[in-house]
Amino acid sequence: MSPIKTIGISIRPQAARAKTLANELATSLVAQGCDVLCDVTQASKVHETASLQNMAKRVDLLIVLGGDGTLLHAARHFMNSNVPILGINLGRLGFLTDTPVGSMFDVVESVLAGHYKTKHHFGLHASCWRDGQCLKEDIAMNDVVLQRYAHPRPIEFEVIYGDQSMFRLHADGVVLATPAGSTAYALSAGGPIVHPEVEAISVVPLCPHTLSNRPVLIPANEIITLQLLSSPNPSVLNLDGQESFILSEGDEVKVKKAGDVSLIYLPERHYFNTLRSKLHWAGYED
């Protein structure tokens, strides 16, 4: 592992507690000889303010203080950077930001000493097409969601894997989730939990108007096309719940595997430990 000299810190701008902790952390890191960049202007002179895009080119480590949404926002800018990201949980569940805030200084010290492992999570690239023209495109780490928007009636769409039609469905929508996103919206919609080392995409219908349709797990090496066949009013495409595109009847969405994001996992905390503690699975006293 390369030595960690320059460290980025990312937080939610409106989170007062996160700002206080970021200042404390920045002061500690500077005292240890590190250079610190932060993506939010704060009442501190110990670090430099920089955008996430700029950080991705300069830092050796990114520390995110917040919940999974905060990490997802930052991770979009670090895809394919190979910069390890450490998530400190200030949110509710924290599947991605699974380090407790009370352990922050001890964990950061351990990471600086090289005592950590990383797991690579692939993302998704989504592009919206109308009459053969690409309207918008962006990336997601958790999920790409096609769903009805501002109207109560279901929409009709077709899901195509490569050149094979999977199904045509009347429903509220559909979730395409990465393994990292399998414990988010897709899980609440009845999708499977997918281990991060499985390179697959979950296809999870939202409130399908049929009793026979079920979630499907497919390899992540083909383009998935979502064709919006019927929509009483404009529908919407959501990426990680952070970016949204308005779609009209006849539009297509093409989704494919994108680059990787590197998340830090401490050696003593494994995936099933996280699932048991976050989902309160019975049978263990952790």
PyMOL commands that set and color helices and strands:
alter all, ss='L'
color gray80, all
select helices_A, chain A and resi 16-31+52-58+68-78+101-112+180-183+185-188+271-279
alter helices_A, ss='H'
color red, helices_A
select strands_A, chain A and resi 6-11+35-38+48-49+61-66+84-89+99-100+117-130+133-140+143-147+155-161+164-171+173-177+200-206+216-219+224-230+235-239+243-247+252-265
alter strands_A, ss='S'
color yellow, strands_A
deselect
rebuild
show_as cartoon
